[in-house]
């Protein structure tokens, strides 16, 4: 990710229609009547609006975690980062999205692509976990 600053989310509702039916990702079932209600997308993705930011991902180092180049990630700075969380970290004036490895006194940032090495902070480097990624939005069709 580049050193672009994260964007604070506007807490204004974004209303969309939620169908009152589950969608099967396996074998299709006979058609059902589909009811719809209006939902606020922010309500589904955001717990703490004042601590939530979005950033656009650049690169493909996190594809194993289903985070792709061009995706928009939702970052909650109010969540305490733990081992295994996908985080946005700040290292050497760059924002990075990686999986946090934090065990037995070892801290590193793991990539989700074998062609990218894990990042182990060197002496003199300051690693700050900036926030925890709570969602990723992938666009399948350009608009």
C-alpha positions as CSV (number, residue, x, y, z in Angstrom):
1,X,0.0,0.0,0.0
2,X,1.2,3.5,-0.6
3,X,1.7,6.1,2.0
4,X,-1.6,7.7,1.1
5,X,-3.5,8.7,4.2
6,X,-6.5,6.6,5.2
7,X,-9.9,8.2,4.7
8,X,-12.3,8.6,7.7
9,X,-15.7,7.2,6.9
10,X,-18.7,9.5,6.8
11,X,-21.3,7.8,9.1
12,X,-24.1,8.8,6.8
13,X,-26.3,5.8,5.9
14,X,-25.9,4.1,2.6
15,X,-29.2,2.3,1.9
16,X,-29.4,-0.8,-0.2
17,X,-32.0,-3.6,-0.5
18,X,-31.3,-6.8,1.5
19,X,-33.2,-9.8,0.2
20,X,-35.0,-11.9,2.9
21,X,-33.5,-15.1,1.5
22,X,-30.1,-16.8,1.8
23,X,-28.3,-17.4,-1.5
24,X,-26.9,-20.8,-2.1
25,X,-23.4,-21.1,-3.3
26,X,-23.8,-24.8,-4.0
27,X,-26.6,-26.7,-5.8
28,X,-29.5,-24.5,-6.7
29,X,-32.9,-25.0,-5.1
30,X,-36.3,-24.2,-6.6
31,X,-37.0,-20.5,-6.8
32,X,-38.6,-18.8,-3.8
33,X,-40.4,-15.6,-3.4
34,X,-37.8,-12.9,-2.6
35,X,-38.8,-10.3,-0.1
36,X,-36.6,-7.2,0.4
37,X,-36.0,-4.8,3.1
38,X,-33.7,-1.7,3.2
39,X,-30.5,-1.9,5.2
40,X,-27.7,0.4,5.9
41,X,-24.4,-1.0,4.5
42,X,-22.4,0.9,7.2
43,X,-24.5,-0.8,9.9
44,X,-23.4,-4.2,8.5
45,X,-19.7,-3.4,8.2
46,X,-18.9,-0.8,10.9
47,X,-19.1,-1.1,14.7
48,X,-17.2,2.1,15.6
49,X,-17.7,4.8,12.9
50,X,-15.4,7.3,14.7
51,X,-12.6,4.8,14.7
52,X,-13.2,3.4,11.2
53,X,-11.3,4.2,8.0
54,X,-11.0,2.8,4.5
55,X,-8.0,2.4,2.3
56,X,-7.6,1.1,-1.3
57,X,-5.3,-1.9,-1.6
58,X,-2.4,-1.8,-4.1
59,X,-0.7,-5.0,-5.0
60,X,-1.4,-8.7,-4.6
61,X,0.6,-9.8,-1.5
62,X,-2.6,-10.7,0.4
63,X,-4.5,-12.9,-2.2
64,X,-4.5,-15.9,0.1
65,X,-6.7,-13.9,2.4
66,X,-9.0,-12.8,-0.5
67,X,-7.7,-9.3,-0.5
68,X,-6.9,-8.2,-4.0
69,X,-5.4,-5.3,-5.9
70,X,-7.9,-2.4,-6.0
71,X,-10.1,-3.7,-3.1
72,X,-11.3,-1.3,-0.5
73,X,-10.5,-2.5,3.1
74,X,-12.4,-1.3,6.2
75,X,-10.0,-0.7,9.1
76,X,-11.2,-0.4,12.7
77,X,-8.6,1.3,15.0
78,X,-10.7,0.4,18.1
79,X,-9.9,-3.3,17.8
80,X,-6.9,-4.6,19.7
81,X,-4.7,-6.4,17.2
82,X,-4.0,-10.0,18.0
83,X,-2.0,-12.8,16.4
84,X,-3.7,-13.9,13.2
85,X,-5.5,-10.6,12.6
86,X,-5.2,-8.9,9.2
87,X,-3.8,-5.5,10.1
88,X,-2.8,-2.2,8.6
89,X,0.7,-1.5,9.9
90,X,2.9,1.6,9.5
91,X,6.6,0.8,8.8
92,X,9.2,3.1,7.3
93,X,6.6,5.7,6.3
94,X,4.5,3.2,4.4
95,X,1.1,1.6,5.2
96,X,1.1,-2.1,4.7
97,X,-1.8,-4.7,4.9
98,X,-0.5,-8.0,6.3
99,X,-1.3,-10.8,8.7
100,X,0.0,-10.1,12.2
101,X,2.2,-12.9,13.6
102,X,2.8,-12.3,17.3
103,X,3.9,-15.4,19.3
104,X,6.7,-16.1,21.8
105,X,8.1,-12.6,21.6
106,X,8.4,-12.7,17.8
107,X,6.5,-10.1,15.8
108,X,6.3,-10.1,12.0
109,X,4.0,-9.2,9.2
110,X,3.0,-12.2,7.1
111,X,2.1,-11.9,3.4
112,X,-0.7,-13.9,1.9
113,X,1.3,-14.7,-1.3
114,X,4.4,-17.0,-1.3
115,X,6.2,-14.7,-3.8
116,X,6.3,-12.0,-1.1
117,X,8.5,-12.5,2.0
118,X,7.3,-11.9,5.5
119,X,8.4,-8.7,7.1
120,X,10.5,-8.8,10.3
121,X,11.2,-5.4,11.6
122,X,15.0,-4.7,11.8
123,X,16.7,-2.9,14.6
124,X,16.0,0.8,14.3
125,X,12.7,0.3,12.5
126,X,9.5,1.3,14.2
127,X,6.5,-0.9,13.5
128,X,3.1,0.4,14.5
129,X,-0.1,-1.6,14.1
130,X,-2.4,1.1,12.9
131,X,-5.6,-0.8,12.8
132,X,-7.4,-4.1,12.2
133,X,-9.0,-4.9,8.9
134,X,-12.6,-5.9,9.5
135,X,-13.8,-6.2,5.9
136,X,-12.7,-6.1,2.3
137,X,-14.8,-5.0,-0.6
138,X,-14.1,-6.5,-4.0
139,X,-15.6,-5.1,-7.1
140,X,-16.3,-7.8,-9.7
141,X,-17.6,-5.6,-12.5
142,X,-16.1,-2.1,-13.2
143,X,-18.6,0.7,-13.2
